[in-house]
Amino acid sequence: MKYDLLHIQGKPYVLVPLHDYRTMTSDQSDTDLPPEILDQLMARQDSPLKIIRKHRGLTQKELADLTGISRPYLTEIETGKKDGSIRAMKTLADALRVDLGLLV
């Protein structure tokens, strides 16, 4: 595999594709999420909660109903307006069948 070598302030850095980096640095055995979803989570360009909710094929209303969390509160968590309590995040992680660490 070929990687690009960059020099920043005199120090060499290797530019690695995100998928390769994730593969090198994580243990994928504890999740049923496909590589493209794990790449999206690592890129942090969208809310982990939103990425996994959509992957599981749930609307905000469906997830809110499933967890007993209000849809407005769920929306605020997804958009980053609120962090979400530990209890709420644990409930969401359980409903989405993921480790809490993927959401926070």
MIDOGU-36770 format. One record per residue: y, x, z of N, C-alpha, C, O, CB in turn. Coordinates in nm, 4 decimals. Each point is the difference from the previous one (the first is absolute). Glycine has a CB too. Layout:
nY/nX/nZ/caY/caX/caZ/cY/cX/cZ/oY/oX/oZ/cbY/cbX/cbZ
Y/X/Z/Y/X/Z/Y/X/Z/Y/X/Z/Y/X/Z
...
***
This chain:
nY/nX/nZ/caY/caX/caZ/cY/cX/cZ/oY/oX/oZ/cbY/cbX/cbZ
-0.1166/0.0832/0.0000/0.1166/-0.0832/0.0000/0.1239/0.0884/0.0000/0.0035/0.1029/0.0676/-0.1282/-0.2864/0.0526
0.2243/0.1444/-0.1943/0.1199/0.0807/-0.0129/0.1159/-0.0678/0.0731/0.0231/-0.1197/-0.0165/-0.1043/0.2101/-0.2052
0.1536/-0.0131/0.3023/0.1149/-0.0510/0.0734/0.1216/0.0832/-0.0350/-0.0118/0.1166/-0.0377/-0.1355/-0.1983/0.2251
0.2644/0.0211/-0.1747/0.1244/0.0702/-0.0264/0.0431/0.0774/0.1234/-0.0147/-0.0480/0.1125/0.0814/-0.1276/-0.2790
-0.0139/0.2945/0.1456/0.0517/0.0832/0.1078/0.1520/-0.0042/-0.0060/0.0601/0.0272/-0.1040/-0.2652/0.1236/0.0995
0.2658/-0.1848/0.1164/0.1452/-0.0060/0.0100/0.0473/0.1022/0.1019/-0.0733/0.0342/0.0928/0.0734/-0.2786/-0.1558
0.1210/0.2929/0.0461/0.0609/0.0877/0.0997/0.1263/-0.0686/0.0504/0.0917/-0.0297/-0.0765/-0.1860/0.2407/-0.0334
0.0965/-0.2355/0.2404/0.1158/-0.0619/0.0633/0.0478/0.0933/0.1085/-0.0732/0.0300/0.0943/-0.0082/-0.2645/-0.1454
0.2047/0.2804/0.0376/0.0590/0.0958/0.0928/-0.0911/0.1212/0.0195/-0.0177/0.0488/0.1116/0.1370/-0.2370/0.0036
-0.1759/0.2353/-0.2249/-0.0811/0.1203/0.0023/-0.1423/-0.0192/0.0490/-0.0755/0.0970/0.0061/0.2832/0.0222/0.0285
-0.2469/-0.2409/0.0004/-0.1362/-0.0250/0.0485/-0.0790/-0.0745/-0.1074/0.0516/-0.0925/-0.0627/0.0296/0.0854/0.3032
-0.2079/0.0480/-0.2618/-0.0816/-0.0680/-0.1005/-0.0587/-0.1306/0.0554/-0.0474/-0.0049/0.1135/-0.0070/0.2283/-0.2171
0.0586/-0.3287/0.0211/-0.0585/-0.1296/0.0325/-0.0856/-0.0439/-0.1175/0.0303/0.0310/-0.1152/0.1654/-0.0932/0.2650
-0.3017/-0.0094/-0.1201/-0.0867/-0.0523/-0.1044/0.0255/-0.1495/-0.0116/-0.0037/-0.0724/0.0996/-0.1723/0.2516/-0.0576
0.2015/-0.2247/-0.1630/0.0213/-0.1415/-0.0262/-0.1356/-0.0618/-0.0328/-0.0636/0.0341/-0.0998/0.3022/0.0056/0.0159
-0.2812/-0.1319/0.1708/-0.1321/-0.0605/-0.0108/0.0163/-0.1500/-0.0267/0.0802/-0.0650/0.0670/-0.1803/0.2402/0.0893
0.0270/-0.2312/-0.2515/0.0057/-0.1449/-0.0208/-0.0371/-0.0735/0.1285/-0.0863/0.0447/0.0755/0.0294/-0.0136/-0.3190
0.1227/-0.1438/0.2674/-0.0186/-0.0740/0.1245/-0.1465/-0.0326/0.0269/-0.0475/0.0166/0.1123/0.2747/-0.1118/-0.1426
-0.2983/0.0494/-0.0707/-0.1408/-0.0347/0.0190/-0.0805/0.1214/0.0474/-0.0832/-0.0118/0.0900/0.1043/-0.1648/-0.2681
0.0035/0.2913/0.1184/-0.0710/0.1220/0.0404/0.0364/0.0391/0.1426/-0.0867/0.0394/0.0780/0.0825/0.0372/-0.3168
0.1325/-0.0875/0.2730/0.0443/0.0335/0.1354/-0.0672/-0.0909/0.1026/-0.0492/0.0467/0.1027/0.2697/0.0328/-0.1941
-0.2222/-0.2098/0.0626/-0.0629/-0.0944/0.0921/-0.1478/0.0319/0.0168/-0.0530/-0.0054/0.1110/0.2187/-0.1705/-0.1774
-0.2315/0.2085/-0.0426/-0.1422/0.0347/0.0051/-0.0235/0.1242/0.0851/-0.0978/0.0078/0.0743/0.0668/-0.1097/-0.3007
0.1215/0.1990/0.2151/-0.0149/0.1242/0.0762/0.0290/-0.0169/0.1488/-0.0552/0.0725/0.0828/0.1174/0.0498/-0.2883
0.0235/-0.2170/0.2394/0.0480/-0.0078/0.1384/-0.0521/-0.1171/0.0812/0.0305/-0.0095/0.1189/0.1678/0.1207/-0.2005
-0.2748/-0.1998/0.0224/-0.0422/-0.1175/0.0772/-0.1494/-0.0223/-0.0078/-0.0678/0.0424/-0.0936/0.2895/-0.1438/0.0527
-0.2705/0.0324/0.1439/-0.1391/-0.0416/0.0049/-0.0051/-0.1450/-0.0461/0.0470/-0.0891/0.0708/-0.1028/0.2514/0.1193
-0.0003/-0.1867/-0.3070/-0.0016/-0.1332/-0.0582/-0.1201/-0.0823/0.0447/-0.0138/-0.1150/-0.0417/0.1352/0.2073/-0.1527
-0.2068/-0.0375/0.2766/-0.1230/-0.0685/0.0359/0.0225/-0.1209/0.0903/-0.0890/-0.0840/0.0130/-0.0264/0.3009/-0.0362
0.2331/-0.2274/0.0863/0.0225/-0.1080/0.0954/0.0761/-0.1183/-0.0586/0.0483/-0.0848/0.0751/-0.0500/0.2558/0.1018
0.0131/-0.1786/-0.3066/0.0742/-0.1101/-0.0607/-0.0705/-0.0489/-0.1258/-0.0660/0.0768/-0.0699/0.2799/0.0154/0.1628
-0.1987/-0.2208/-0.1203/-0.0555/-0.0560/-0.1228/0.1077/-0.0147/-0.1074/-0.0230/-0.0614/-0.1042/-0.1500/-0.0596/0.2399
0.2899/0.1776/-0.1094/0.1101/-0.0102/-0.0951/-0.0223/0.0965/-0.1160/-0.0403/0.1144/0.0210/0.1975/-0.1821/0.1643
-0.1311/0.0218/-0.3076/-0.0193/0.0874/-0.1163/0.1056/0.1110/-0.0059/0.1061/-0.0115/0.0613/-0.2076/-0.1821/-0.1846
0.0721/0.2996/0.0500/0.0911/0.1145/-0.0074/0.1426/-0.0359/-0.0412/0.0951/0.0573/0.0532/-0.2921/0.0788/-0.1082
0.2140/-0.2301/-0.0389/0.1358/-0.0319/-0.0446/0.0813/-0.0670/0.1115/0.1218/0.0171/0.0056/-0.2081/-0.0414/-0.2405
0.0219/-0.0506/0.3223/0.0694/-0.0608/0.1131/0.0341/0.1074/0.1030/0.1093/-0.0010/0.0568/-0.2296/-0.2182/-0.0956
0.0282/0.3112/0.0629/0.0283/0.1103/0.0930/0.1148/0.0861/-0.0516/0.0815/0.0478/0.0789/-0.3221/-0.0470/-0.0061
0.2481/0.0194/-0.2038/0.1109/0.0748/-0.0590/0.1328/-0.0724/0.0229/0.1003/0.0628/0.0336/-0.2568/0.0309/-0.2071
0.1568/-0.2260/0.1551/0.1219/-0.0777/0.0230/0.0433/0.0092/0.1464/0.1189/0.0122/0.0296/-0.1840/-0.1687/-0.2159
-0.0315/0.1506/0.2767/0.0320/0.0103/0.1426/0.0605/0.1362/0.0320/0.0970/0.0088/0.0753/-0.2832/-0.1684/-0.0219
0.1302/0.2645/-0.1097/0.0493/0.1338/0.0280/0.1385/0.0224/-0.0599/0.0809/0.0734/0.0568/-0.3166/0.0079/-0.0503
0.2635/-0.1438/-0.1204/0.1299/0.0174/-0.0651/0.1123/-0.0651/0.0804/0.1163/0.0378/-0.0148/-0.2322/-0.0311/-0.2068
0.0829/-0.1036/0.3060/0.0968/-0.0696/0.0873/0.1200/-0.0550/-0.0764/0.1125/0.0034/0.0499/-0.1836/0.1458/0.1350
0.0472/-0.2000/-0.3062/0.1087/-0.0601/-0.0763/0.0109/-0.1495/0.0262/0.0963/-0.0643/-0.0419/-0.1270/0.2390/-0.1326
-0.0679/-0.2295/0.2437/0.0025/-0.1407/0.0372/-0.0645/-0.0115/0.1374/-0.0638/0.0941/0.0472/0.0546/-0.1723/-0.2909
0.0253/-0.0347/0.3065/-0.0554/-0.0248/0.1319/-0.1526/0.0070/-0.0039/-0.0619/-0.0646/-0.0846/0.2608/-0.0789/0.1411
-0.2610/0.2207/0.0332/-0.1467/0.0036/0.0047/-0.0589/-0.1399/0.0202/-0.1033/-0.0338/-0.0579/0.1149/0.2671/0.1503
0.0547/-0.3129/-0.0104/-0.0464/-0.1360/0.0238/-0.0021/-0.0804/-0.1296/-0.0970/-0.0703/-0.0281/0.1876/0.0816/0.2614
0.0148/-0.0012/-0.3111/0.0096/-0.0729/-0.1271/-0.1053/0.0494/-0.0996/-0.0642/-0.0804/-0.0675/0.3109/0.0464/0.1067
-0.2642/0.1647/-0.0481/-0.0972/0.0571/-0.0938/-0.1405/-0.0509/0.0318/-0.0721/-0.0442/-0.0894/0.2161/0.2497/0.0627
-0.1825/-0.1991/0.1540/-0.1354/-0.0406/0.0378/-0.0154/-0.1519/-0.0077/-0.1048/-0.0490/-0.0420/0.0869/0.2506/0.1916
0.1206/-0.2766/-0.1097/-0.0062/-0.1459/-0.0095/-0.0237/-0.0435/-0.1444/-0.0852/-0.0846/-0.0270/0.2386/0.0648/0.2255
-0.0773/0.0784/-0.2910/-0.0160/-0.0355/-0.1409/-0.1371/0.0424/-0.0524/-0.0627/-0.0722/-0.0774/0.3105/0.0944/0.0457
-0.2936/0.0958/0.0747/-0.1320/0.0460/-0.0429/-0.1090/-0.0970/0.0462/-0.0971/-0.0238/-0.0718/0.1782/0.2622/0.0803
-0.0646/-0.2930/0.1090/-0.0977/-0.0954/0.0543/0.0165/-0.1400/-0.0608/-0.0770/-0.0911/0.0304/0.0742/0.2232/0.1830
0.1045/-0.1481/-0.2998/0.0196/-0.1259/-0.0701/0.0593/-0.1107/0.0852/-0.0248/-0.1181/-0.0242/-0.1631/0.1832/-0.1161
0.2668/-0.0264/0.2407/0.0599/-0.0975/0.0907/0.1495/-0.0139/-0.0250/0.0683/0.0982/-0.0290/-0.2430/-0.0444/0.1992
0.2245/-0.1755/-0.1589/0.1440/-0.0215/0.0000/0.0499/0.0216/0.1422/-0.0788/0.0081/0.0942/0.0657/-0.1731/-0.2889
0.1447/0.1744/0.2091/0.0558/0.0120/0.1353/-0.0378/-0.1210/0.0840/-0.0346/0.0143/0.1173/0.2258/0.1218/-0.2067
-0.1851/-0.2546/0.0309/-0.0332/-0.1214/0.0741/-0.1453/0.0019/0.0453/-0.0299/-0.0348/0.1143/0.2021/-0.0912/-0.2453
-0.2620/0.1660/0.0431/-0.1421/0.0055/0.0360/-0.0253/0.0986/0.1140/-0.0746/-0.0297/0.0933/0.0158/-0.0299/-0.3292
0.1218/0.1773/0.2275/-0.0179/0.0988/0.1071/0.0634/-0.0485/0.1296/-0.0561/0.0197/0.1078/0.0531/0.1642/-0.2779
0.1183/-0.2467/0.1604/0.0655/-0.0541/0.1190/-0.0879/-0.1065/0.0650/-0.0177/-0.0002/0.1218/0.2436/0.0478/-0.2227
-0.2804/-0.1374/0.0206/-0.0881/-0.1047/0.0533/-0.1262/0.0595/0.0620/-0.0468/-0.0463/0.1040/0.1349/-0.1123/-0.2768
-0.1420/0.2604/0.1089/-0.1223/0.0650/0.0478/0.0197/0.0692/0.1346/-0.0910/0.0035/0.0828/0.0229/0.0283/-0.3199
0.1877/0.0232/0.2582/0.0263/0.0794/0.1199/0.0778/-0.0742/0.1079/0.0052/0.0455/0.1142/-0.0084/0.1518/-0.2596
0.0635/-0.3104/0.1112/0.0832/-0.0700/0.0972/0.1379/0.0614/0.0153/0.0732/-0.0330/0.0933/-0.2795/-0.0308/0.0244
0.2417/0.1524/-0.2085/0.1323/0.0631/-0.0008/0.0879/-0.0813/-0.0948/-0.0450/-0.0394/-0.1076/-0.0504/0.2730/0.1582
0.2186/-0.2585/-0.0118/0.0863/-0.0811/-0.0872/0.0274/0.0741/-0.1307/0.0080/0.1228/-0.0030/0.0981/-0.2313/0.2051
-0.0921/0.0317/-0.3094/0.0278/0.0607/-0.1301/0.1332/0.0755/-0.0001/0.0065/0.1097/-0.0554/-0.1387/-0.2924/-0.0532
0.2396/0.1278/0.1690/0.1245/0.0778/0.0031/-0.0157/0.1348/0.0707/0.0555/0.1005/-0.0442/0.0690/-0.3156/0.0421
-0.2001/0.2168/0.1115/-0.0226/0.1264/0.0727/-0.0803/0.0960/-0.0870/0.0301/0.1193/-0.0052/-0.0239/-0.2409/0.2272
-0.1074/0.0706/-0.2897/-0.0805/0.0818/-0.0899/0.0876/0.0587/-0.1105/-0.0131/0.1174/-0.0344/-0.1896/-0.2590/0.0844
0.2916/0.0599/-0.1053/0.0917/0.0467/-0.1040/0.0889/0.1120/0.0530/0.0221/0.0996/-0.0688/-0.0246/-0.3278/-0.0361
0.0532/0.2124/0.2266/0.0861/0.1035/0.0587/-0.0766/0.1307/0.0211/0.0562/0.1082/-0.0168/0.0787/-0.2876/0.1294
-0.2611/0.1699/-0.0765/-0.0819/0.1214/0.0156/-0.0202/0.0657/-0.1358/0.0164/0.1213/-0.0138/-0.1338/-0.2203/0.2148
0.0817/0.0193/-0.3013/-0.0241/0.0548/-0.1345/0.1239/0.0646/-0.0605/-0.0103/0.1010/-0.0697/-0.1630/-0.2750/0.0379
0.2896/0.1169/0.0576/0.1229/0.0539/-0.0588/0.0622/0.1106/0.0839/0.0990/0.0606/-0.0410/-0.0608/-0.2819/-0.0620
-0.0949/0.2481/0.2197/0.0510/0.1065/0.0850/0.1150/-0.0410/0.0890/0.0593/0.0849/0.0665/-0.1319/0.0693/-0.2389
0.1059/-0.2824/0.1755/0.1078/-0.0466/0.0872/-0.0422/0.0016/0.1460/0.0835/0.0141/0.0894/0.0024/-0.1563/-0.2752
-0.2154/0.1277/0.2096/-0.0558/0.0105/0.1352/-0.1238/0.0875/-0.0058/-0.0713/0.0027/-0.1003/0.1611/-0.2308/0.1652
-0.1144/0.2998/0.0446/-0.1172/0.0863/0.0059/-0.1279/-0.0781/0.0242/-0.1064/0.0411/-0.0464/0.2518/0.1405/0.1302
-0.1382/-0.2907/-0.0139/-0.1204/-0.0741/0.0348/-0.0543/0.0522/0.1316/-0.0127/0.1208/0.0201/-0.0396/-0.1620/-0.2631
0.0207/-0.0504/0.3315/-0.0552/0.0406/0.1296/-0.1386/0.0606/-0.0204/-0.0639/-0.0210/-0.1031/0.1955/-0.1607/0.2214
-0.1763/0.2563/-0.0197/-0.1347/0.0587/-0.0070/-0.1037/-0.1108/-0.0149/-0.0939/0.0114/-0.0788/0.1675/0.1852/0.2202
-0.0554/-0.3038/-0.0646/-0.0954/-0.1122/-0.0068/-0.0027/-0.0601/-0.1406/-0.1074/-0.0253/-0.0545/0.1467/-0.0239/0.2990
0.0770/0.0266/-0.3027/0.0068/-0.0581/-0.1344/-0.0640/0.0934/-0.1024/-0.0761/-0.0446/-0.0858/0.2864/-0.0780/0.1493
-0.1799/0.2506/-0.0547/-0.0549/0.0961/-0.0959/-0.1518/0.0111/0.0138/-0.0705/0.0128/-0.1001/0.2871/0.1140/0.1058
-0.2667/-0.1317/0.1166/-0.1449/0.0052/0.0228/-0.0661/-0.1247/-0.0580/-0.1058/0.0086/-0.0625/0.1401/0.1288/0.2722
0.0279/-0.2531/-0.1892/-0.0520/-0.1248/-0.0541/-0.0028/0.0044/-0.1528/-0.0976/-0.0424/-0.0618/0.1850/-0.0808/0.2630
0.0186/0.1742/-0.2611/0.0061/0.0118/-0.1458/-0.1052/0.0978/-0.0520/-0.0677/-0.0276/-0.0991/0.3129/-0.0251/0.1072
-0.2584/0.1664/0.0589/-0.0999/0.0992/-0.0419/-0.1404/-0.0594/0.0061/-0.0800/0.0198/-0.0914/0.2287/0.1657/0.1740
-0.1785/-0.2575/0.0240/-0.1319/-0.0626/0.0121/-0.0229/-0.1010/-0.1116/-0.1076/-0.0030/-0.0598/0.1158/0.0356/0.3078
0.0919/-0.1149/-0.2764/-0.0129/-0.1014/-0.1046/-0.0193/0.0631/-0.1378/-0.0712/-0.0541/-0.0846/0.2135/-0.0994/0.2214
-0.0785/0.2678/-0.1584/-0.0095/0.0687/-0.1298/-0.1182/0.0966/-0.0064/-0.0265/0.0608/-0.1037/0.2739/-0.0815/0.0818
-0.3180/0.0338/0.1344/-0.1191/0.0865/0.0092/0.0332/0.1466/-0.0290/-0.0693/0.0678/-0.0758/-0.0720/-0.2629/0.0071
0.2493/0.2414/0.1315/0.0389/0.1398/-0.0132/0.0304/0.0566/0.1386/0.0217/-0.0750/0.0953/0.0709/0.0335/-0.3282
-0.0912/0.1710/0.2429/0.0381/0.0676/0.1221/0.1493/-0.0188/0.0223/0.0787/0.0049/-0.0945/-0.2649/0.1637/0.0666
0.2244/-0.1897/0.1516/0.1405/-0.0199/0.0348/0.0876/0.1137/-0.0530/0.1141/-0.0231/-0.0399/-0.1862/-0.1022/0.2447
0.0196/0.2468/-0.2053/0.0741/0.1164/-0.0468/0.0478/-0.0102/-0.1444/0.0986/0.0639/-0.0368/-0.2310/0.0672/0.1960
0.0645/-0.2099/-0.2409/0.0449/-0.0164/-0.1390/0.1259/-0.0842/-0.0094/0.0752/0.0118/-0.0968/-0.3110/0.0090/0.0223
0.2601/-0.1058/0.1738/0.1158/-0.0884/-0.0051/0.1229/0.0578/0.0669/0.1123/-0.0387/-0.0324/-0.2686/-0.1493/0.0285
0.1365/0.2803/0.0971/0.1149/0.0536/0.0740/0.0256/0.1445/-0.0333/0.0931/0.0602/0.0535/-0.1399/-0.2191/0.1286
***
